[in-house]
């Protein structure tokens, strides 16, 4: 059965910023079977038709998230990363239960869907419970098994065994990966083992890299190498590798990323809030490095809204380069859609083209923020600069509606908010 959508326009999510006016998009078996101008569309036949007054855009892909940290949103305000982790986050996380994580992930997943984010790459504790949450809300997740040396989560060997045991057990909603925290918290031999396992099983490996100026100081003093150089020297690079943040990278580091085809999860909201620095986004793109937008956790951003992050990415790139053309509006939107999907090796997501998964976002254009429109491409410009997630009205994943008129169709958000509040106060010791 074909489900036909008609819209004022379709924003494809490619680097060129293609916008199709007066558009038709057909969905069959969860995939896009046709997209183009209404005048060229095949006969509708007995297709179910949904007429949308606004713009259809691809479901956004959040390439770096610790979404259950909604439990800690706003905590540790004003602290730099090292103190924020050691004094606020890790003591609270030591008291987490699996149920805490599932409830928080469910709430965060519903929040992302309302913001037009249909897929997120997650690095957090109790990954099986996160997967259950994603399945409940109807979203997609690349759920990575964390590797980190904290009490209560087993040895590194045990953590890695859990990650490899999950290989091949994913489905249309959940893909598994491996998420060692960083080179400064995970022993280098363990990172090597994790990378070997990821390559053997075709899993995404994601880790924090060069987020702050201080994190690599001890490693540099000990080994005489930057974090990217250390990862290369210990055979961590190669395969599906995604480096989160990658703020403090010199020319040699970026060349390693290009050589090994390492992708970057760019998280400007978190990087600015924690004063970590400004990544060399333009240089990365010019070298052909794959980059996708990420929010980081909702305790360090403090939200899960890629509309805000893609706008900030463009602003910071232009400010860093002192060039108003350093990142165009089409490129900024692409970084949260098609480019983000490519960064995680998921060419089935991120663009509204035939054969890709029908993850759709309807953005209401009946708003002063969408005026004026002289050329159809102005709609994309307004998406980046003038509007935001508050204009998202409806979201579909694989053609299934999971947000209708701004509210989840799959979970009770008010109940989840109350539950998160209660659990957060317990973890804070109140």
C-alpha positions as CSV (number, residue, x, y, z in Angstrom):
1,X,0.0,0.0,0.0
2,X,1.4,3.4,-1.0
3,X,1.1,6.4,1.3
4,X,1.4,9.6,-0.6
5,X,2.4,12.9,1.0
6,X,1.9,16.2,-0.8
7,X,3.7,19.3,0.5
8,X,4.5,22.9,-0.2
9,X,8.0,21.8,-0.8
10,X,10.4,18.9,-0.1
11,X,13.9,19.8,1.2
12,X,16.0,16.9,0.1
13,X,18.9,17.2,2.6
14,X,21.8,17.1,0.1
15,X,24.8,19.3,0.1
16,X,23.5,21.4,-2.8
17,X,20.4,22.3,-0.9
18,X,17.9,20.9,-3.4
19,X,14.3,22.1,-2.7
20,X,11.4,20.6,-4.7
21,X,8.4,23.0,-4.8
22,X,4.8,21.7,-4.9
23,X,6.1,18.2,-4.1
24,X,4.9,14.7,-3.9
25,X,6.6,11.9,-1.9
26,X,5.4,8.3,-1.9
27,X,6.1,5.8,0.8
28,X,5.9,2.0,0.4
29,X,7.0,-0.5,3.0
30,X,8.7,2.1,5.0
31,X,10.9,3.4,2.1
32,X,10.6,6.3,-0.2
33,X,9.4,5.0,-3.6
34,X,9.0,8.3,-5.4
35,X,9.7,12.0,-4.9
36,X,9.4,15.0,-7.2
37,X,7.1,17.7,-8.5
38,X,3.4,17.0,-8.3
39,X,3.1,17.7,-12.0
40,X,5.4,14.7,-12.7
41,X,4.0,12.3,-10.1
42,X,2.7,8.9,-11.1
43,X,-1.1,8.4,-10.7
44,X,-2.1,8.2,-7.0
45,X,-4.4,5.2,-7.6
46,X,-5.8,3.9,-4.3
47,X,-2.9,5.5,-2.3
48,X,-3.7,7.0,1.1
49,X,-3.0,10.7,0.7
50,X,-1.8,13.1,3.4
51,X,-1.8,16.7,2.3
52,X,0.7,18.8,4.3
53,X,0.6,22.6,4.1
54,X,4.3,23.1,5.0
55,X,7.7,21.7,4.1
56,X,8.8,18.1,4.3
57,X,12.4,17.6,5.4
58,X,14.4,14.5,6.3
59,X,14.5,13.2,9.8
60,X,17.6,14.6,11.3
61,X,20.5,12.4,12.5
62,X,22.1,13.2,15.8
63,X,25.6,11.8,15.5
64,X,26.6,12.2,19.2
65,X,24.3,12.0,22.2
66,X,24.1,10.8,25.8
67,X,20.4,11.3,25.8
68,X,19.5,9.7,29.2
69,X,21.4,12.6,30.8
70,X,18.2,14.5,30.7
71,X,18.3,13.3,34.3
72,X,21.1,15.8,34.9
73,X,19.9,18.7,32.7
74,X,21.1,22.0,34.2
75,X,23.3,20.3,36.8
76,X,26.9,21.6,37.3
77,X,26.2,24.9,35.6
78,X,29.3,27.0,35.0
79,X,31.9,24.2,35.6
80,X,34.6,23.3,33.0
81,X,34.4,19.7,31.6
82,X,36.8,18.0,34.1
83,X,35.1,19.4,37.2
84,X,31.7,18.9,35.7
85,X,32.4,15.2,35.2
86,X,34.2,14.5,38.4
87,X,32.2,16.6,40.8
88,X,28.7,16.4,39.4
89,X,28.1,13.8,36.7
90,X,30.0,10.8,37.7
91,X,28.9,10.8,41.4
92,X,25.2,10.9,40.2
93,X,25.8,8.3,37.5
94,X,27.2,5.9,40.1
95,X,23.7,5.7,41.5
96,X,21.9,5.1,38.2
97,X,19.6,2.0,37.9
98,X,18.8,0.4,34.6
99,X,15.2,1.6,35.0
100,X,16.4,5.2,35.4
101,X,18.2,4.9,32.1
102,X,15.2,3.5,30.2
103,X,12.8,6.1,31.5
104,X,15.2,8.9,30.7
105,X,16.0,7.6,27.3
106,X,12.3,7.3,26.5
107,X,11.7,10.9,27.5
108,X,14.7,12.1,25.6
109,X,13.8,10.1,22.5
110,X,10.3,11.6,22.5
111,X,11.8,15.0,22.8
112,X,14.1,14.4,19.9
113,X,11.3,13.2,17.7
114,X,9.4,16.4,18.5
115,X,12.5,18.3,17.4
116,X,12.6,16.4,14.1
117,X,15.5,14.2,15.1
118,X,14.6,10.6,14.1
119,X,18.0,8.9,14.6
120,X,20.6,9.3,17.3
121,X,24.0,7.8,18.1
122,X,24.0,7.0,21.8
123,X,26.8,6.4,24.2
124,X,25.6,5.6,27.7
125,X,25.1,2.9,30.3
126,X,22.6,0.0,30.1
127,X,22.4,0.0,26.3
128,X,19.8,-2.7,26.2
129,X,17.4,-0.5,28.2
130,X,18.1,2.4,25.8
131,X,17.2,0.2,22.9
132,X,14.0,-0.7,24.6
133,X,13.2,3.0,24.9
134,X,13.9,3.7,21.3
135,X,11.6,0.9,20.2
136,X,8.9,2.2,22.4
137,X,8.9,5.8,21.0
138,X,9.3,4.6,17.4
139,X,12.6,6.3,16.8
140,X,15.9,4.9,15.5
141,X,19.1,4.6,17.5
142,X,22.7,3.5,16.9
143,X,23.2,2.3,20.5
144,X,26.8,1.9,21.4
145,X,28.0,-0.3,24.3
146,X,30.0,2.0,26.5
147,X,33.6,1.2,27.6
148,X,34.6,3.1,30.7
149,X,36.4,2.4,34.0
150,X,33.7,3.2,36.5
151,X,32.6,1.1,39.5
152,X,29.6,-1.2,38.9
153,X,29.9,-1.7,35.2
154,X,32.3,-4.6,35.1
155,X,35.8,-5.1,33.7
156,X,36.8,-3.8,30.3
157,X,36.8,-7.4,29.0
158,X,33.2,-7.9,30.3
159,X,32.1,-4.6,28.7
160,X,33.6,-5.5,25.4
161,X,32.2,-9.0,25.5
162,X,28.7,-7.5,25.9
163,X,29.3,-5.3,22.9
164,X,30.4,-8.1,20.6
165,X,27.6,-10.4,21.8
166,X,25.1,-7.8,20.5
167,X,26.6,-7.8,17.0
168,X,24.1,-9.0,14.4
169,X,21.1,-8.7,16.7
170,X,19.9,-5.3,15.6
171,X,16.8,-4.5,13.6
172,X,15.2,-1.7,11.6
173,X,15.1,0.6,14.7
174,X,18.3,-0.4,16.6
175,X,21.8,-0.7,15.3
176,X,24.5,-1.7,17.8
177,X,28.0,-0.2,18.1
178,X,30.9,0.2,20.5
179,X,31.5,3.4,22.5
180,X,34.8,3.6,24.4
181,X,34.7,6.9,26.3
182,X,38.1,8.3,25.4
183,X,41.8,7.7,25.3
184,X,42.2,9.4,28.6
185,X,39.7,7.1,30.4
186,X,40.2,3.8,28.6
187,X,43.6,2.1,28.4
188,X,45.1,2.1,24.9
189,X,45.2,-1.7,24.6
190,X,41.5,-1.8,25.3
191,X,40.9,0.8,22.6
192,X,42.9,-1.4,20.2
193,X,40.7,-4.5,21.1
194,X,37.5,-2.5,20.7
195,X,38.6,-1.3,17.3
196,X,39.5,-4.8,16.2
197,X,36.1,-6.1,17.4
198,X,34.3,-3.2,15.6
199,X,36.1,-3.9,12.3
200,X,35.4,-7.7,12.6
201,X,31.7,-7.2,13.1
202,X,31.2,-4.1,11.0
203,X,30.2,-2.0,14.0
204,X,30.4,1.7,14.4
205,X,33.1,2.7,16.9
206,X,32.7,6.1,18.4
207,X,34.9,7.8,21.1
208,X,35.5,11.3,22.4
209,X,38.6,12.9,20.7
210,X,40.4,16.2,21.5
211,X,37.4,17.7,23.1
212,X,39.4,20.0,25.4
213,X,43.0,21.3,25.5
214,X,43.7,19.5,28.8
215,X,42.5,16.0,28.1
216,X,45.4,15.1,25.9
217,X,48.1,16.8,28.0
218,X,48.9,13.7,30.1
219,X,48.9,11.5,27.1
220,X,51.1,13.9,25.2
221,X,53.6,14.1,28.1
222,X,53.7,10.3,28.4
223,X,53.8,9.3,24.7
224,X,54.8,12.4,22.8
225,X,51.8,12.1,20.6
226,X,48.5,13.8,20.2
227,X,45.3,11.8,20.8
228,X,44.7,11.3,17.1
229,X,48.3,10.2,16.6
230,X,48.0,7.8,19.6
231,X,44.8,6.3,18.1
232,X,46.6,5.7,14.8
233,X,49.6,4.3,16.5
234,X,47.5,1.8,18.4
235,X,45.5,0.6,15.4
236,X,42.2,2.2,16.5
237,X,41.6,4.0,13.2
238,X,40.2,2.2,10.1
239,X,36.7,0.8,9.7
240,X,33.6,2.8,10.8
241,X,35.2,5.2,13.3
242,X,33.4,8.4,14.5
243,X,35.3,10.9,16.6
244,X,33.2,13.0,18.8
245,X,34.0,16.7,19.2
246,X,37.5,16.8,17.6
247,X,38.0,20.4,18.6
248,X,41.7,20.6,19.1
249,X,43.2,19.1,16.0
250,X,46.3,20.4,14.2
251,X,47.0,19.9,10.5
252,X,48.7,16.5,11.1
253,X,45.7,15.3,13.1
254,X,43.3,16.3,10.4
255,X,45.4,14.6,7.8
256,X,45.2,11.4,9.8
257,X,41.4,11.7,9.8
258,X,41.4,12.2,6.0
259,X,43.8,9.3,5.5
260,X,41.8,6.8,7.6
261,X,38.4,8.3,6.7
262,X,37.5,9.0,10.3
263,X,34.2,10.9,10.6
264,X,33.5,13.7,13.1
265,X,30.5,14.4,15.3
266,X,30.5,18.1,15.5
267,X,28.9,19.4,18.8
268,X,29.1,23.2,18.8
269,X,26.4,23.7,21.5
270,X,28.2,21.6,24.0
271,X,31.6,22.9,23.0
272,X,30.6,26.5,23.5
273,X,28.7,25.9,26.8
274,X,31.7,24.1,28.4
275,X,34.1,26.6,26.7
276,X,35.9,23.6,25.1
277,X,36.7,25.5,21.9
278,X,35.7,25.9,18.3
279,X,36.3,23.0,15.9
280,X,37.9,23.6,12.5
281,X,34.8,22.7,10.6
282,X,35.6,24.4,7.3
283,X,39.1,22.8,7.2
284,X,37.5,19.4,7.8
285,X,35.0,19.8,5.0
286,X,37.6,21.1,2.6
287,X,39.7,18.0,3.3
288,X,36.8,15.8,2.5
289,X,36.4,14.6,6.1
290,X,32.8,13.4,6.8
291,X,31.1,15.5,9.4
292,X,27.7,15.3,11.0
293,X,26.0,17.4,13.7
294,X,25.6,16.2,17.3
295,X,24.0,17.6,20.4
296,X,26.2,15.8,23.0
297,X,24.3,15.1,26.2
298,X,21.4,17.2,27.4
299,X,23.4,18.0,30.5
300,X,26.1,19.7,28.6
301,X,24.0,21.4,25.8
302,X,21.4,21.5,27.5
303,X,19.0,20.3,24.9
304,X,18.6,17.8,22.1
305,X,17.7,20.3,19.3
306,X,19.7,20.0,16.2
307,X,18.1,23.0,14.6
308,X,19.9,25.1,17.2
309,X,23.2,23.3,16.7
310,X,23.2,23.5,13.0
311,X,22.6,27.2,13.2
312,X,25.4,27.6,15.8
313,X,27.7,25.6,13.6
314,X,27.2,28.0,10.7
315,X,27.7,31.0,12.9
316,X,30.8,29.7,14.6
317,X,32.3,28.6,11.2
318,X,31.8,32.1,9.8
319,X,33.1,33.8,12.9
320,X,36.2,31.5,13.1
321,X,37.0,32.1,9.4
322,X,35.8,35.7,9.5
323,X,34.0,34.9,6.3
324,X,30.2,35.0,5.8
325,X,30.5,32.3,3.2
326,X,32.5,29.9,5.4
327,X,29.4,27.6,5.8
328,X,26.3,28.1,3.7
329,X,22.8,27.5,4.8
330,X,22.5,24.4,2.5
331,X,25.7,23.0,4.0
332,X,24.5,23.7,7.6
333,X,21.2,21.8,7.0
334,X,23.0,19.0,5.2
335,X,25.3,18.5,8.2
336,X,22.2,17.5,10.3
337,X,20.7,15.3,7.6
338,X,22.5,13.8,4.6
339,X,26.0,14.5,5.9
340,X,25.2,13.2,9.3
341,X,23.9,9.9,7.9
342,X,27.0,9.6,5.8
343,X,29.2,10.3,8.9
344,X,27.8,7.2,10.6
345,X,27.8,5.1,7.5
346,X,24.0,5.0,7.1
347,X,23.3,5.9,3.5
348,X,19.7,4.7,4.0
349,X,19.0,7.8,6.1
350,X,19.2,11.6,6.0
351,X,17.9,12.4,2.6
352,X,14.5,12.4,0.9
353,X,15.5,10.3,-2.1
354,X,14.1,7.1,-3.6
355,X,15.2,4.0,-1.7
356,X,16.0,5.7,1.6
357,X,14.0,5.1,4.7
358,X,10.8,7.3,5.0
359,X,11.9,9.3,8.0
360,X,10.0,12.5,7.5
361,X,9.6,15.8,9.3
362,X,6.7,18.3,8.5
363,X,7.7,21.9,9.3
364,X,4.9,24.4,9.5
365,X,5.5,27.3,7.1
366,X,2.4,29.2,8.1
367,X,4.4,31.6,10.2
368,X,5.9,35.1,9.8
369,X,9.4,33.5,10.1
370,X,8.8,31.9,6.6
371,X,8.1,35.3,4.9
372,X,9.2,36.5,2.4
373,X,9.8,33.7,-0.1
374,X,11.1,35.1,-3.4
375,X,12.8,31.9,-4.5
376,X,11.9,28.4,-3.4
377,X,15.4,28.0,-1.9
378,X,14.4,30.7,0.6
379,X,12.5,28.0,2.4
380,X,15.8,26.2,3.2
381,X,17.4,29.5,4.2
382,X,14.6,30.2,6.6
383,X,14.8,26.6,8.0
384,X,18.4,27.4,9.0
385,X,18.3,31.0,10.1
386,X,14.7,32.0,11.0
387,X,12.8,29.0,12.4
388,X,13.5,26.0,14.6
389,X,12.2,22.9,16.2
390,X,9.1,24.8,17.5
391,X,7.8,24.7,13.9
392,X,8.0,20.9,13.7
393,X,4.4,19.7,13.5
394,X,4.6,16.0,12.5
395,X,7.3,13.3,12.4
396,X,7.2,9.9,10.7
397,X,9.7,7.1,11.0
398,X,9.6,4.5,8.3
399,X,6.3,6.0,7.3
400,X,4.8,5.6,10.8
401,X,3.6,8.8,12.5
402,X,5.3,9.2,15.8
403,X,4.6,12.9,16.3
404,X,1.2,14.5,15.4
405,X,0.6,18.2,15.8
406,X,3.6,18.6,18.1
407,X,2.9,15.7,20.4
408,X,4.1,12.1,20.7
409,X,1.7,9.5,19.4
410,X,3.5,6.6,21.2
411,X,4.2,7.7,24.8
412,X,2.7,9.9,27.5
413,X,5.2,12.8,27.7
414,X,3.6,14.4,30.8
415,X,4.0,11.1,32.7
416,X,7.6,10.8,31.6
417,X,8.4,14.3,32.7
418,X,7.1,13.6,36.2
419,X,9.0,10.4,36.3
420,X,12.3,12.0,35.2
421,X,11.9,14.7,37.8
422,X,11.4,12.2,40.6
423,X,14.4,10.1,39.6
424,X,16.6,13.2,39.0
425,X,16.0,14.4,42.5
426,X,16.9,11.0,44.0
427,X,20.2,10.9,42.0
428,X,21.0,14.5,43.2
429,X,20.5,13.3,46.8
430,X,17.4,15.5,47.4
